């Protein structure tokens, strides 16, 4: 039976940071990395600390490719910063408590449904509307519910175009689909399946470069059905030392005069 006591150590968090994170949408993997950074820094009354991938894996029980992906996203959002000095293997991590500098996220996409008779359609998502009946007990004709078209600049439409463009690179005569229909499946992935749009794009690019999956994922509907399988397979094929290559590239781009570099995304 677990019996944690503050005498064995504790972590102090400002309510202001907690409240801001409550409405700042990030993935579960990103939250796990944040907690790992806090555990290795603020829990020891430090502002920053060198943390290896092995330590992240031990704390989060995540695979290294997932950790690398989460770190990159947090840097891009300016929630954490990473610095690396010459001849030091493990980078130094710091949580950015100035949330005003965090990257502004787009509002969550939602769809509204319209009907010729608004009273016949329930506006509550958790309760299915009752089917209307006539005086004779027969069911009345079902109301036609139309879904609003996706904006061509919306995430779901753009991701649908990315998948189509990858397919057309291999098959110029591929029958052009209805991108509005394709966008519906992507929207469901984001809204219902809680998939991250950046991650969806990464899976699309990976599967369309894979010799097996590129000919099996030819629609967004199939992408949604096979998403978990694709994501797991993608993680297995990513190189374990991918973070080292990535750090080297970033360090060359942002090399500072004092011999150390800080990456803020």
N, C-alpha and C positions, 0 to 999 in steps of 0.2 A: 504494500500500500504506500503510495507516494505521500510524503509529508514535507513539502518544501518549507523552509524557514528563511526569513531575511537575514538571520544570523550567518547563514552559509553563503551570503552574497546576494546582492540585488541590483537592479538596473533602474535608474531614475530617468523618467521621460517627462518633458514639459507637456502639459495638457494641450497647449497650442499646437504642438507638432502632431500629437495624437488626433486631435480634432481635424487638422488639415488632411492627414492621411485617410481619415474616415471617408472623405468624399473625393479623394484623388484615386482614379481608377488605374490600378496596375495589376499584373498577373500574380498568381500565387507564388510562382518561382521567384519573382522579383521581391515579394515580401519576405520570403525565406532568406534571401541574400541580405536584405536590409537587417533582419534580426541577427544574422550571423555577424555582420559588421558591428552592430551595436554590442553584441556579446563580447567581441574581441577588443572593442574600444571603450565605449562609455561605461560598460560594466566594470572596467578596470580604471575608470577615471582618466581615460586617454582620449585625445582628439582623433588620433589616427594610429594605425598599426599595420605591420606587414602580415599578410594572410596568404597562405599558399592555397592552391586548388584542393590539395589533400585535406587541409583544415576545413575548407568550405564543404567538401563532400562529407566529412565526418559530422559536422554540425547539422547540415541540411538533409543528409541521406539522399542527395540528388546525384545524378550522373554528371560527369564533368562537362559534356557538351551543353547540358541544360544550365549549368552554373555559368558557363562562358556566355551563353545567350542572354541570361538574366543580367549579368554584369554589364554587357554592352548596352542593353536597353536602359539601365539605370544611369549609365554615364550619359547617354543621349538625352535623357530627361533631366540631367543635371542634378539628380538626387544624391549621387555619390561621386566622388572624384578619386582618381587612381594615379599615383605617381610611382616612378620606378627609377632608382639610381643605378649607375653603372656598377657592374660586378655584384649586383644583388639579385638573386633569383626571384624571390617573392615580392610582388608589388605592394605598395602601401595604400590602404583604403581609408577614406574619410567620408562620413555622412555630412551632407550639406544641409544644415538646419535652417538656412535662409530660404524658406519655401517660396518667397517672392521671385527667386531666380529660377525656380523649377520650370520646366517646359510646360507651356499651356496646352492642355489636351483638348481635342475636339469633343463636343458634347456627344453623348451616346445616341446613336441613331435609333429612331423609333418610327413605326408605321402607324398611320391612322386609317381606319376603315370607314367607308361612307356607304350609305344605302339610300334608296329612294324614300324609304320610310324609316326615319331615325328611331322611332319608338319600337320598331320590331327587332332592333339589334341591341343586345346588351353591351354596355360600355365597360362592364367589369370583366377583366381578363380571367378571373378565377371561377366565373360562373357561366355556363353555357346558356344561351337564351332559349326559352321555351318555344316550341314550334306552335304557331297560331293555328286555331281550328275554326271551322265554320259552325253555324248553328246546328247543322245536321251531324256534327261530330267528325266530319271529314277534315283532313289536313288541308289548309290553304296552300296555294302555290308558294314555293320557297322564294324568298327575296334574293335578288342577285346582289352580292356584295363585291364591290370593286376595290382592288388594291391600288393605291397610288403608285404611279410610275417612279422608278428610282431616278434621281438626278444624275446626269451623266458625269458630274464631278464628285459623286458620293463614293465612299470607300468600296461598297459592294459592287458598284458598276465598274469602277476602275480595276478591281481585282478580277472581275469577269473578263474584261478586255485583256488583261495580262495573260490569263490562261489561254484565251483565244489566239493571241498573238504568238504564243509559244507553239501552239498546235499548227498555226499557219506557216511557221518557219519550216516545218517538216512536210506539211501537206497543203500546198497552195490551193488545191481544189476542195478543201474541207468545206462541207456545207455550212454556211454561216447560220449560227443559231440566233434565237431571239435573246439578245443580251439582257432585256428586261426580265425574262424568265430566269436566266442564269443568275441575275443579281438577287433574285428572291432567295435562292439557296444560300448565297453568301451572307445575306442579311440575317438569315436564320442561324447561320453558324456564329455570327457575332452576337446576336441578341439572345438566342435560346441556348446555344451550346457554349457561350462565354469564351469563344475563340478570339485571340488577339489578331487584329488585322495585319500587323507586321509579320506575325508568325504564319498567318495564312499565305501571305506573299512568299515567304521563305519556303514553305512546303510546296507551293505551286512551282517555283523555280527548280526545286530539287527533284520533284517527281517528273517534270518534263525533261530533265536531263538524265533520268535513270532509264537504262535500256529496257527494263521490264515495265515499269509503271507508266512511262510516257504514252504507251499505246493502250493503256487500260483506264487512264483518267482523261476522258475526252468530254467531260461536262462538269459543271459545278455540283450537280446532284451527286455524281459519282465521287467527286472530291469530298463532299460532306460525309458520305457513307463510309469511305475508306480513310477518313482523316486521321483517326488515332493510329491505325496501322501504318500510315505513311509517316506520321510524326515520329513514331518509335523507330522505324527503319532508318529515317534520316539521322536521328541521334546516334544510332549504332554505326553509321558509316562516316560520321564526322571524325576527323583526326583528333587524337587526345591532346596533341600539342598545338592545337589551333590557336589557343590564347597567346602563346609565345610569339607566333608569327604576327598576329594581330597587334600585340603590344609593340613589337619592333617597328612595324609600319607607322603606328601612331607616334612613337617616340622620335622617329626620323622627321616627321612632319612638324612636331612641336618641340624640337630640341631647344632647351634654354641655355643661357649663358653660364649658369653656375654648375652645369653638368648634370642637373636633374630635370625631370619633366613632370608636369601635372596634367592629367587628361580630364577635361571637364565635359567632354562630349562636344 
